[in-house]
Each structure stands twice: as structure tokens, then as C-alpha cells.
């Protein structure tokens, strides 16, 4: 019971100390999740377009993360690597 009280008090203390930085943290997380979702959607669209030609573009968490971090060049690199391999 003492352990729970100590953990709760430490969490509340950290919320009070870092209350100005939490909105920025959650804003960054929401932007990253939006970019990840949009990149997976974009990769799926490319997968559908190139699937009719005979190329299979993998759509998974790793390729989505690469495309989310790198943007359009990331999508192009995933497509190029998939075609070359």
C-alpha cells in the first residue's frame, strides 16, 4: 500500500513540475501518429497501384515508420527497394 502511495505522489509531483512540457509532448505524439497513419495509407495506395502491374509493396509497421519519418522520399525508397529486391 505504501508503494502505491509513493508512486502516485511521484506521478503527481512530476505532473506539477513538468506541466508546461506535457502538451508539447502529446502534440508531438499526435503528429507522429498522424504521419504514421497517412504514410501507411499512402503505401497501401501505392501497393494497390503497383499490385496491378505485378509488384508487391510491403505494408507493415516498419515500412510505415520509414515513410512517416522520411516522408515522400521514404515512400519512394520503400518502393525502390521492393522493386530491386
Buried (B, 14 or more C-beta within 10 A) or exposed (E): EEEEEEEEEEEEEEEEEEEEEEEEEEEEEEEEEEBBEBBBEBBEEBBEEBEEEEEEBEBEEEBBBBBBEBBEEBBEBBBEEBEEE
